Amino acid sequence: MSTLPSNDAPTGKQPPSVYTVMLLLAMLFMLIAVIAMFVELNRWGPDYYKTNTARPTVMLTTSSPFIG
């Protein structure tokens, strides 16, 4: 049984609820964040995986407890 009076016809689509708008805004901001992360990765990490040019150094002192 319908709750609408018989002389009022349904008008069609309902407007989006506040939760739908919040969901769409969250999706938009997450997309912006992912794009910004890729921009920063390309800016700072072009040689991130190329470790063959890295020359790590080690410094030992004579007061180190690990030197026997």
N, C-alpha and C positions, 0 to 999 in steps of 0.2 A: 504494500500500500504506500502510495506516495504521500509525502508531507506537504507538497505544493498544492495550493488551491487549483481547482480544475480550470479556472479561467486564465491562470498565468502559465504561459508556456516557458519551458527552460530557454535561457538566452544563449546557450552554447558553452564555450570554454570558460572555466573559472580563472581568475587572475592567479599568478604564481604566489605561493605562500612565502612567508618570510624565511622558512627553512630552505626552500628551493633557491631563493636568492642568495642566501648564505652559502649554500653548496656551490653555486656557480661562481661566487666571488672567491671562495677558497680554492677552487680549481684554477681560476685565473691567476691568483697569486702564487700558487704552486708552480704553474707553468712559467711565470716570470722568474721565480727563484731557480728553476732548473736551467733556464736559458742563461741567467746570470752566472751560475756555476760553470757552465760550459765555456762562457766567455773568459772567466777567470782561469780556468784550466788551460785554455789555449794561450792565455797571456803569460802565465807564470810557469807552465809545465811543458814547453815544447820538447825539452830533453829530459823529461822526468824518468823515462824508462831506459835511457842510454847511460848506463853506469860504467861503461868500459873506460871512460875518460876520468872517472873519479879516482883520486889518489888519497886514500885515507892515511892519516898520520897517527902515530902512537907516541906518547911522551911518558917515559918512566923516570922517576926520580930515585935518588939513593935512599930516601927516607920512606920509601914505600914498604909496607909490611909484606908485600907479595914477592919481594926480591929476597932470595935466600942467600 
